[in-house]
Amino acid sequence: MKVTLTTAALLAALFMLVGQLPADEKAASTEQSVAQTLEDKIKTNLEKLSEGERKEVETQRYCPFMTTVRLGAKGTPIKILVDDKPVYVCCKGCEKAALKDTAVALKKTEQIKVAVAAVAELPAADQVLAEEQLFCAVATSNRLGSMGTPLKVMIKDQPVFLCCKGCQGRALSDPDKTLKALAELKAKVNPKQ
């Protein structure tokens, strides 16, 4: 006897399975789905750029004015030239800000590029974790990578990234405070959509 499953039957089985997952597994599944949807959106928007522009965007990765927003997350990145150097922004509002103060736009873009390059020196899995955090868990206004390759420490079995070795003592001396800051950073960088 041959058994064939229709799409409807497969979907019904999937919904029954998902309905039986523990709450924390459902939340993790939803977070992964949202992250994948965002990555798909970014990829689609970056495909609208030329190959050269895509490479430029990858070296910048973030908007210089909305510093937690990945380029491509709000639509096709907008390119402006400042002193013959490309500056990409995420939206029309940031384009207006960049054109209003081109020196600031260029300076912020260069700082982001330095940080992105430093984070890229981490192993691939750590790069993903560092991007989920984006800022130091101690000096929370310091972007990871702004002071060289981020430092990874483990606190209560959780990976935590710091901007520099100087923050390590403070991070380890008050683990609960550090983990609270980490959670706040992750919520800021990855707001629920």
C-alpha positions as CSV (number, residue, x, y, z in Angstrom):
1,M,0.0,0.0,0.0
2,K,1.4,3.4,-1.1
3,V,0.9,6.4,1.2
4,T,0.9,9.9,-0.3
5,L,0.7,13.0,1.8
6,T,-0.8,16.1,0.4
7,T,0.5,19.5,1.2
8,A,-2.6,20.1,3.4
9,A,-1.9,16.9,5.4
10,L,1.8,17.9,5.8
11,L,0.8,21.3,7.0
12,A,-1.8,19.9,9.4
13,A,0.9,17.5,10.8
14,L,3.3,20.4,11.2
15,F,0.7,22.6,13.0
16,M,-0.1,19.8,15.4
17,L,3.6,19.3,16.1
18,V,4.2,23.0,16.6
19,G,1.2,23.2,18.9
20,Q,2.8,20.5,21.1
21,L,6.2,22.2,21.4
22,P,7.1,23.6,24.9
23,A,6.8,27.4,25.1
24,D,10.6,28.0,25.1
25,E,11.0,25.9,21.9
26,K,8.1,27.8,20.3
27,A,9.8,31.1,21.1
28,A,13.1,29.9,19.8
29,S,11.4,28.7,16.6
30,T,9.6,32.0,16.2
31,E,12.9,34.0,16.8
32,Q,14.7,31.9,14.2
33,S,11.9,32.5,11.8
34,V,11.9,36.2,12.3
35,A,15.7,36.3,11.9
36,Q,15.5,34.3,8.7
37,T,12.7,36.5,7.3
38,L,14.9,39.6,8.0
39,E,17.9,38.0,6.4
40,D,15.7,37.1,3.3
41,K,14.5,40.7,3.2
42,I,18.0,42.1,3.4
43,K,19.2,39.7,0.7
44,T,16.3,40.6,-1.6
45,N,17.0,44.3,-1.2
46,L,20.7,44.0,-1.7
47,E,20.2,42.0,-4.9
48,K,18.8,45.3,-6.3
49,L,22.2,46.8,-6.1
50,S,25.1,46.3,-8.5
51,E,27.7,43.7,-7.5
52,G,30.2,46.5,-6.6
53,E,27.6,48.3,-4.5
54,R,26.7,45.0,-2.6
55,K,30.4,44.7,-1.8
56,E,30.5,48.2,-0.5
57,V,27.4,47.6,1.6
58,E,28.9,44.4,3.1
59,T,31.9,46.4,4.3
60,Q,29.6,48.9,6.0
61,R,26.7,46.7,7.0
62,Y,24.9,49.3,9.2
63,C,23.3,52.7,8.7
64,P,25.5,55.4,10.1
65,F,22.4,57.2,11.6
66,M,20.3,54.3,12.8
67,T,23.3,52.3,14.0
68,T,21.5,49.1,14.9
69,V,19.7,48.9,11.5
70,R,21.3,46.6,8.9
71,L,21.5,48.0,5.4
72,G,18.7,46.4,3.4
73,A,16.4,45.9,6.4
74,K,14.3,48.9,5.5
75,G,14.5,48.6,1.8
76,T,17.2,49.1,-0.8
77,P,20.1,51.0,0.7
78,I,20.5,54.6,-0.6
79,K,24.0,55.6,-1.7
80,I,25.4,59.1,-1.4
81,L,28.9,60.2,-2.2
82,V,30.9,62.3,0.3
83,D,34.3,63.4,-1.0
84,D,34.0,60.6,-3.6
85,K,33.5,58.0,-0.9
86,P,30.3,56.0,-0.8
87,V,28.0,56.3,2.3
88,Y,25.0,54.0,2.4
89,V,22.0,54.8,4.5
90,C,18.9,52.8,5.3
91,C,16.1,55.2,4.4
92,K,15.1,58.6,3.1
93,G,15.2,60.1,6.6
94,C,18.8,59.1,7.1
95,E,19.6,60.2,3.6
96,K,18.4,63.7,4.6
97,A,20.5,63.6,7.7
98,A,23.5,62.5,5.8
99,L,23.2,65.2,3.2
100,K,22.7,67.8,5.9
101,D,26.0,66.9,7.6
102,T,28.1,65.0,5.2
103,A,31.2,65.1,7.4
104,V,29.4,63.4,10.2
105,A,28.0,60.8,7.8
106,L,31.4,60.0,6.5
107,K,33.0,59.8,9.9
108,K,30.3,57.5,11.3
109,T,30.5,55.3,8.2
110,E,34.2,55.0,8.6
111,Q,33.9,54.1,12.2
112,I,31.3,51.4,11.4
113,K,33.5,49.9,8.7
114,V,36.4,49.6,11.2
115,A,34.1,47.9,13.7
116,V,32.6,45.5,11.0
117,A,36.1,44.5,9.9
118,A,37.2,43.8,13.5
119,V,34.1,41.6,14.1
120,A,34.8,39.8,10.9
121,E,38.0,38.5,12.5
122,L,36.0,36.4,14.9
123,P,35.1,32.8,14.1
124,A,31.9,32.7,12.0
125,A,29.7,31.4,14.9
126,D,31.0,34.2,17.2
127,Q,30.4,36.8,14.5
128,V,26.7,35.9,14.5
129,L,26.6,36.1,18.3
130,A,28.5,39.5,18.3
131,E,26.0,40.9,15.8
132,E,23.1,39.9,18.0
133,Q,24.7,42.0,20.8
134,L,26.4,44.8,18.7
135,F,27.7,46.8,21.7
136,C,29.9,46.1,24.7
137,A,28.1,44.6,27.6
138,V,30.1,46.9,30.0
139,A,30.7,50.0,28.1
140,T,27.3,49.8,26.4
141,S,27.8,52.8,24.0
142,N,31.0,51.2,22.5
143,R,30.3,49.3,19.3
144,L,31.9,45.9,19.3
145,G,34.9,46.1,17.0
146,S,35.5,49.8,17.6
147,M,38.5,49.0,19.7
148,G,39.8,45.9,17.8
149,T,38.6,42.4,17.7
150,P,35.9,41.9,20.4
151,L,36.8,39.9,23.5
152,K,34.5,36.9,24.2
153,V,34.0,35.8,27.8
154,M,31.6,33.2,29.2
155,I,29.4,34.2,32.1
156,K,27.1,31.6,33.6
157,D,27.5,29.6,30.4
158,Q,26.5,32.5,28.2
159,P,28.9,34.1,25.6
160,V,29.3,37.8,26.2
161,F,31.3,40.1,24.0
162,L,33.3,43.1,25.3
163,C,34.9,45.9,23.4
164,C,38.3,45.5,25.0
165,K,40.2,43.6,27.7
166,G,39.8,46.6,30.0
167,C,36.1,45.7,30.4
168,Q,36.7,42.1,31.4
169,G,37.3,42.7,35.1
170,R,34.0,44.7,35.5
171,A,32.1,42.1,33.4
172,L,33.3,39.2,35.6
173,S,33.0,41.0,38.9
174,D,29.2,41.5,38.6
175,P,27.9,38.7,36.3
176,D,24.2,39.5,36.9
177,K,24.7,43.1,36.0
178,T,26.6,42.1,32.8
179,L,24.0,39.5,31.8
180,K,21.2,42.1,32.4
181,A,23.1,44.6,30.1
182,L,23.5,41.8,27.5
183,A,19.8,41.1,27.5
184,E,19.0,44.8,27.1
185,L,21.5,45.1,24.2
186,K,20.0,42.1,22.4
187,A,16.5,43.5,22.9
188,K,17.6,46.9,21.5
189,V,19.5,45.3,18.5
190,N,16.9,42.7,17.7
191,P,13.5,44.1,18.7
192,K,10.5,41.7,18.2
193,Q,8.9,42.4,14.9
